[in-house]
Amino acid sequence: MKNTFINILLLALLAGGSFSCKDDLIYSDLVRDNRPAVPVTFPGTTTYGFNPFIITSLAAGAPIQFTLSIPASSGRTIREITKVVGGATGINVATLNAATATTAFNTAPIAGSGTTAVFTTTLAAFKTKYPAVATTPVALPNYTEIQFLFLVTLDDGTQLVPAPVRVRIVA
């Protein structure tokens, strides 16, 4: 008798629990995707499920170049790359917000051209600006990474912070 009563009580709780909450598929800001109205992409970069990156060689000293692009269908154009910060892979939006004229990588805004803007620098310029950041590849995994973060201003004054981009430095 006791087991029957417990089974009926559990069945009633299970039935009541299935009808007690309404799932309206509307979630709070903490559990929803944070997708911008105008996405910024980086054509020519590679990604394996993480931040986009390019590969450069320490020996070659080739320029580091990122093209920032927005969809033509957005109806917007890129006015400028307002601010750029660089550093080790631990930089974030707080680093970008706190950057001043002396700590930001760029000394002046970089003009956009339609739906694209191009940021170009060198490893030597990066090392001059951020001497404490390691740029020498480590034994394993045979590379090291540095990171850049951009503040992009569109033609209507909207400011966007796209995903961080990395430069993988190989020997």
Buried (B, 14 or more C-beta within 10 A) or exposed (E): EEEEEEEEEEEEEEEEEEEEEEEEEEEEEEEEEEEEEBEBBBEEBEEEEEBBBBBBEBEEEEEBBBBBBBEEEEEBBBBBBBBBBBBBEEBBEEBBEEBEEEEBBBEEBBEBEEBBBBBEBBBEBBBEBBEEBEBEBEEEEEBBBBBBBBBBBBEEEEEBBBBBBBBBBBE
